[in-house]
Amino acid sequence: MDTTATLWQTSDTELVDAYTAVEQRYRQLYAEGLRLLSEMESRRIATTLGYANLPALLMHTARLSRTEARHRLAQAADLHATTTPTGSVIEAVLPQTAEALARGEVGSEHVDAIRRTLADLPHLDAEQRATAEQVMLDRAAEDDPKALIRFGARVRDIVDPDGPPPPEEEPPRPARMLRRHIRRDGSMEFKGHLDLESAQLFENLLKPFEKPHPEGNDTRGYAERAGDAFADVLRMAANCPDVPTHNGVRTEVAVTISFEQLQQSLDDVLLSSDPRMTAREARRLACDAHILPAVLDGDSKPLDVAVPAYAAPAHIRRGLYLRDKGCAFPGCERPGSVCDAHHVAHWAQGGPTTMDNMALLCPHHHRLVHNSDWAVKMIDERPWFIPPTYVDASRTPRRNHLHTPIPSAA
């Protein structure tokens, strides 16, 4: 961007490019500052000048807070080699990160994410640590610091899938037991006991729900309130986005009804199901469960299962859950249970509702893909995302590595 031009004369992309260049220079200057701090610490300059330590000196000279001074010194200690008072040299813990910061490819928060990840893996040998550092830097080229921290949880599985050796003595299993019996009418009775930790968790979950109704007209006894509270906790767990799914989708209830019964639309007609239920009960379940109505003829042959052509049917959605696991947009950790099935080639323009033309997207990134210059392309049967030029001038395709396995760096 021409520095002599006024800002209002520049285009949107020129402004973004200019800020990106400034950020790169800022990171390079920050890297130079850390290198200087490392040298100052090695020479013990603060002591020479009469200060107790370097943070105390920086509070006066650079007007940094003590917290920020210590933070930068900790970064400098990991990124650069230091010399002890005895003359021995302590090699840098993260030399590759120091080089990336000097090039302006990562920022201070990226450095902290890499330091945090490697600090949580003290059992790695030198070669594994170098590999883990490089894997993190590869991801930092595309991810913001928070996404990089989330990705860091998977680094050990990449560089050391076996993990540290287990302790010689395994901890005893908690004393927990549950016996349950399904009655003929479909209801359940159960008994059991929980260990101390689980019992306290159970109590804490029930207490908010088992209180009497605030209106003052609650005639339930304590046992009834506890039973209702338990049912509420089960519903809360079932609605949790992270709850494990069955075959990739929420609970499905298949209800069969004859054509004659469908024509009559009787509330109390008994449907073919196990346990048997009425049409009224089936409609109540349909408020939350996924009801699959199947109209049968006299020979029990399906007459109609109506699904819009553009809606992802259950088998397609299961396949998307298994393939994408969650939102496919790079760096997004939202689970598949809260995602939409996005058509790569829009269905209104003839795009088919098939696995090779669909991807899971959370509502936020679904809107972003529709309303911005981000593009989606299927490569090797997986969705890849092509950023706008103001994000990446080369428009190199990206994908989400948080949900899907990636090959070992080896």
Residue pairs with C-beta under 8 A, 6 or more apart in sequence:
1 10
1 14
1 15
1 17
1 18
7 15
10 18
12 390
13 389
13 390
16 390
17 390
17 393
23 104
23 107
24 104
24 105
25 104
26 104
27 101
27 104
27 105
27 106
27 107
27 108
28 101
28 102
28 103
28 104
30 101
30 107
30 108
31 98
31 101
31 102
31 104
32 102
33 72
34 72
34 75
34 76
34 79
34 80
34 98
34 101
35 76
35 80
35 98
35 102
37 54
37 72
37 73
37 76
38 76
38 77
38 79
38 80
38 81
38 82
40 46
40 54
41 54
41 73
41 76
41 77
41 82
42 82
42 83
44 85
45 54
45 57
46 52
46 53
46 54
46 56
46 57
47 53
49 57
51 57
51 60
54 69
54 73
55 64
55 66
55 69
55 70
55 73
56 66
58 64
58 69
59 65
59 66
59 69
62 69
64 72
74 115
75 108
75 111
75 112
75 115
77 93
78 92
78 93
78 94
78 97
78 115
79 92
79 93
79 94
79 95
79 97
79 98
79 101
79 111
80 92
80 98
81 89
81 90
81 91
81 92
82 89
82 90
83 89
83 90
84 90
92 98
93 115
93 118
94 111
94 114
94 115
94 118
94 133
96 130
96 133
96 134
96 137
97 106
97 111
97 114
97 115
97 133
97 137
100 106
100 137
100 140
101 107
101 110
101 111
105 137
105 140
105 141
106 114
106 137
106 140
107 145
109 145
110 140
110 145
110 148
112 145
113 136
113 140
113 145
113 148
113 149
113 152
114 133
114 136
114 137
114 140
114 148
114 152
116 149
116 152
117 132
117 136
117 149
117 152
117 155
118 124
118 129
118 132
118 133
118 136
120 152
121 128
121 129
121 132
121 155
121 156
121 160
123 160
123 163
123 164
124 132
124 159
124 160
128 159
128 160
131 159
131 409
131 410
132 155
132 156
132 158
132 159
134 409
135 155
135 158
135 159
135 409
136 148
136 151
136 152
136 155
139 147
139 148
139 151
139 401
140 148
142 330
142 331
142 398
143 151
143 330
143 331
144 331
147 330
147 331
147 332
147 333
147 402
150 333
150 402
151 401
151 402
154 401
154 402
156 163
158 406
158 408
158 409
159 408
159 409
161 408
174 195
174 197
174 198
175 193
175 195
176 192
176 193
176 194
176 195
176 198
177 192
177 193
178 190
178 191
178 192
179 190
179 191
179 192
180 188
180 189
180 190
181 188
181 189
181 190
182 188
183 189
185 275
186 275
194 202
205 233
206 226
206 229
206 230
206 233
207 229
209 228
209 229
209 232
209 233
210 222
210 225
210 226
210 228
210 229
211 225
212 218
212 220
212 225
218 225
220 228
237 243
238 250
238 251
241 334
241 335
241 337
241 338
242 335
242 337
243 337
245 321
245 336
245 337
246 252
247 318
248 317
248 318
248 319
248 320
248 321
248 322
248 336
249 290
249 314
249 317
249 318
249 321
250 289
250 290
250 337
251 289
251 290
252 289
252 290
252 291
252 292
252 314
253 273
253 282
253 285
253 289
253 290
253 291
253 292
254 273
254 292
254 294
255 271
255 272
255 273
255 277
255 282
255 291
255 292
255 293
255 294
256 271
256 272
256 273
256 294
256 296
256 300
257 269
257 271
257 272
257 279
257 293
257 294
257 295
257 296
258 295
258 296
258 297
258 298
259 295
259 296
259 297
259 303
261 269
261 271
261 279
262 295
265 279
266 279
267 278
267 279
267 280
268 278
268 279
268 280
269 278
269 279
270 276
270 277
270 278
271 277
271 278
271 279
271 282
273 282
277 285
282 291
285 291
290 314
292 305
292 314
293 305
294 302
294 305
295 302
295 303
295 304
295 305
296 302
296 303
297 303
307 313
309 347
309 353
310 343
310 347
310 348
310 353
311 353
312 320
312 341
312 353
312 358
313 353
316 341
316 353
316 354
316 355
316 358
317 341
319 355
320 336
320 341
320 355
320 358
320 359
320 360
321 336
321 360
323 355
323 381
323 382
323 404
324 336
324 339
324 359
324 360
324 383
324 400
324 403
324 404
325 335
325 336
325 403
325 404
326 332
326 333
326 334
326 335
326 336
326 339
326 360
326 362
326 400
326 402
326 403
327 333
327 334
327 336
327 339
327 360
327 361
327 362
327 365
327 400
327 403
328 359
328 360
328 361
328 382
328 383
328 385
328 399
328 400
328 403
329 361
329 362
329 365
329 368
329 369
329 385
329 400
330 385
330 398
330 399
330 400
330 401
331 400
331 402
332 362
332 364
332 365
332 400
332 402
333 402
333 403
334 362
334 364
336 360
338 362
338 363
339 360
339 361
339 362
339 366
340 360
340 361
340 362
340 363
340 366
341 358
341 359
341 360
342 358
342 359
342 360
342 361
342 366
342 369
342 376
343 351
343 353
343 357
343 358
344 351
344 357
344 358
344 359
344 376
344 377
344 378
344 383
345 351
345 352
345 357
347 353
351 357
355 381
356 378
356 381
357 378
359 376
359 383
361 369
368 374
369 375
369 376
369 385
372 388
373 388
373 389
374 385
374 386
374 387
374 388
375 385
375 386
376 383
376 384
376 385
376 386
377 383
377 384
377 385
377 386
377 397
378 384
379 397
382 399
382 404
383 399
384 397
384 398
384 399
385 397
385 398
385 399
386 395
386 396
386 397
386 398
387 395
387 396
387 398
388 395
389 395
